Amino acid sequence: MLTAALIVAAVQPGPVAEVRIAFDRQGETRVQADGLADIAAGRPVTADDPVRVASISKLVVAIAVLRLVDDGVLDLDADVSDRLGWRLRHPGFPDVPVTLRLLLSHRAGVTDGVDYVLPLDASLRKAIADPKAWDAAHPPGRYFRYANLNFPVVASVIERATGERFDHAMQRLVFAPLGIDACYNWAGCSPAFAARAVVQYRDRIATKDDHRGGAPPCPVEPARDGSCDLSTWRAGANGAIFSPQGGLRISARGLARIGRLLLGRGQVDGVRLLSRRSAAMLERPLWTFDGSNGDTGSDPTTGTAQAGFLCRYGLAVTFLATPGNGCRDDPFGDGRRRFGHAGDAYGLRSGLWIDRAASTGVAYFATDVAVAPSPRSAFTPTEERLARGE
């Protein structure tokens, strides 16, 4: 039976579910969970329920890449063509190599001018050969343009370098060592974990992960004939299968553990996952908006303008509170430098932010978030409230 509070959450405007965890290096300091994970089932949301955290997925991919860099398997500045087994070049600037550093920092010249959600049997090489997948005006390394399509390329590089499916590599490199139950596009998660999925909504209509208490019939985007045979996978052929750009399913508690890893400079609870050198790379901006060297706010998913949302970026890491004209990247409203990443997809908004100076952090998400302008920042009022803990 629904309680009065949960009935309100189901029918009144505002997010359907909200979860927020504040933490420091030692552990969680405050946990809040309100609303419904699943309206139809009347299931309250908890801090342990898996949710599609959208673009925070990119930051976790970067952690895996840096583990492989630490192991001498990958080089951030090598031509990725050597790993892919085929030549990847900007068609307008064929002499400029494309590297992992450029792909992770959205400076490779790639755009979302083509669909980055590819079916199981698609060819990434064919998709990115389309000239519309590239920024015609800028060569690699010269301009920041946020593009989801960068990350299927990164995932293909990981597959070719390790010989593993991307989702299996992420389990080995990140989730298993940290003791986190998580997966990309459900392929590596148990049916019981998937059954607890947080359903995503827009205007109270389910947009993603409405499994009706079970596991999804196909954990990835099915092939063009509707089939779902993962045994057809070939290393590097289609790095989009497991949605590295946004398909991470993880609980807020698991996300907070990732945050504590960042706070610990690559170590958490005695587990050293990244070298100090690689952890330091995640705290270093590679691009800062100077008024003309990048796009600060065109949302490639919805086309919605969010001018000033992105003003500093690194290896799949966003940096907040950038001083300067045109930057509105401070949902906390206190001018403090933080690093992490935001997520926005299918009505969900999420955030993972680290305050190095205070040795604290916060992980949060909300479903069915209204796209309402805020006078204070380029973030929504819901994100501002969750960031601040109000």
WOTAHU-V381358 format. One record per pair of residues at least 12 apart in sequence whose ideal C-beta (glycine too) atoms are under 6 Angstrom apart, sorted by sequence separation. I is the first residue (numbers start at 1). J is the second residue. D is the distance in whole Angstrom. If there is no record, write none. Layout:
I_J_D + I_J_D
This chain:
20_32_5 + 33_45_5 + 37_49_5 + 181_193_6 + 197_209_4 + 296_308_5 + 297_309_4 + 340_352_4 + 33_46_5 + 114_127_6 + 266_279_3 + 340_353_4 + 351_364_5 + 369_382_5 + 19_33_5 + 33_47_5 + 170_184_6 + 197_211_6 + 265_279_4 + 296_310_5 + 321_335_5 + 340_354_5 + 296_311_6 + 321_336_6 + 338_353_5 + 339_354_5 + 350_365_4 + 18_34_5 + 31_47_5 + 114_130_5 + 311_327_4 + 321_337_6 + 366_382_5 + 18_35_6 + 167_184_5 + 171_188_5 + 338_355_5 + 349_366_5 + 17_35_4 + 79_97_4 + 80_98_6 + 114_132_5 + 195_213_5 + 308_326_6 + 311_329_5 + 320_338_4 + 16_35_5 + 17_36_6 + 90_109_5 + 113_132_4 + 114_133_5 + 195_214_6 + 308_327_5 + 348_367_5 + 16_36_5 + 17_37_6 + 113_133_6 + 167_187_5 + 308_328_3 + 319_339_5 + 349_369_4 + 167_188_5 + 194_215_4 + 220_241_5 + 347_368_5 + 77_99_5 + 289_311_4 + 317_339_5 + 364_386_4 + 318_341_5 + 76_100_5 + 77_101_6 + 111_135_5 + 191_215_4 + 288_312_5 + 76_101_4 + 109_134_5 + 9_35_4 + 10_36_6 + 19_45_6 + 109_135_5 + 287_313_5 + 9_36_5 + 285_312_4 + 17_45_4 + 19_47_5 + 124_152_5 + 286_314_5 + 10_39_5 + 285_314_5 + 6_36_6 + 186_216_6 + 284_314_6 + 109_140_5 + 108_140_5 + 116_148_5 + 124_156_6 + 187_219_4 + 116_149_4 + 186_219_4 + 282_315_6 + 107_141_6 + 111_145_6 + 185_219_5 + 281_315_6 + 285_319_5 + 349_383_5 + 112_147_5 + 185_220_5 + 282_317_5 + 111_147_5 + 112_148_6 + 107_144_6 + 110_147_5 + 112_149_6 + 102_140_5 + 106_144_6 + 86_125_5 + 102_141_6 + 110_149_5 + 2_42_5 + 91_131_5 + 106_146_5 + 110_150_5 + 106_147_6 + 62_104_6 + 98_140_6 + 91_134_6 + 96_139_5 + 333_376_6 + 90_134_5 + 92_136_6 + 96_140_5 + 93_139_4 + 331_377_5 + 103_150_4 + 330_377_5 + 331_379_4 + 328_377_5 + 90_140_6 + 103_153_6 + 328_378_4 + 103_154_5 + 331_383_5 + 331_384_5 + 332_387_5 + 283_339_6 + 331_387_4 + 332_388_6 + 185_242_5 + 184_242_4 + 185_243_5 + 184_243_6 + 185_247_4 + 184_247_5 + 184_248_6 + 183_249_5 + 165_233_6 + 182_250_4 + 309_378_4 + 308_378_5 + 163_235_6 + 182_254_5 + 306_378_5 + 83_157_5 + 180_254_4 + 160_235_5 + 167_242_5 + 159_235_4 + 160_236_4 + 166_242_5 + 80_157_5 + 83_160_5 + 159_236_5 + 180_257_6 + 83_161_6 + 178_257_6 + 156_236_4 + 156_239_3 + 155_239_3 + 74_161_6 + 152_239_4 + 73_161_5 + 152_240_4 + 155_244_4 + 263_354_6 + 262_354_5 + 58_151_6 + 151_244_4 + 259_352_5 + 151_245_4 + 177_271_6 + 177_273_6 + 148_245_4 + 255_352_6 + 263_361_6 + 246_345_6 + 120_220_6 + 119_221_5 + 120_222_6 + 121_223_4 + 259_361_4 + 120_223_4 + 121_224_6 + 119_223_5 + 259_363_5 + 119_224_5 + 64_170_6 + 67_173_5 + 256_363_4 + 255_363_4 + 64_173_4 + 64_174_5 + 63_174_6 + 252_363_5 + 124_238_5 + 124_239_6 + 122_238_5 + 118_238_6 + 120_241_6 + 118_240_4 + 208_346_4 + 207_346_4 + 207_347_5 + 50_193_6 + 144_287_5 + 202_347_4 + 200_346_4 + 201_347_5 + 49_196_5 + 50_197_6 + 51_198_4 + 200_347_5 + 200_348_5 + 49_198_5 + 144_294_3 + 145_295_5 + 143_294_6 + 84_236_6 + 52_208_6 + 37_198_5 + 38_199_5 + 201_367_5 + 200_367_5 + 201_368_4 + 17_198_6 + 105_286_4 + 61_244_5 + 16_201_5 + 60_248_6 + 112_300_4 + 57_246_5 + 55_246_5 + 57_248_4 + 54_246_5 + 53_248_5 + 52_249_6 + 53_250_6 + 50_249_4 + 50_251_5 + 49_251_6 + 48_251_5 + 47_252_5 + 48_253_6 + 70_275_5 + 47_253_5 + 66_274_6 + 70_278_5 + 105_313_6 + 104_315_5 + 66_278_4 + 104_316_5 + 21_252_5 + 19_252_4 + 23_256_5 + 21_256_4 + 23_260_6 + 25_263_5 + 25_264_6 + 62_315_5 + 62_316_4 + 59_316_5 + 58_316_4 + 59_341_4 + 56_341_5 + 56_343_5 + 55_343_5 + 54_343_3 + 53_343_5 + 54_344_6 + 54_345_4 + 56_350_6 + 54_350_6 + 56_352_5 + 53_350_5 + 51_365_6 + 25_359_6 + 24_359_6 + 24_360_5 + 23_361_5 + 22_362_5 + 21_363_5 + 20_364_4 + 19_365_6 + 18_366_5 + 17_367_5 + 15_366_4 + 16_367_5 + 15_367_6 + 16_368_4 + 15_368_5 + 15_369_6 + 20_386_5 + 15_382_6
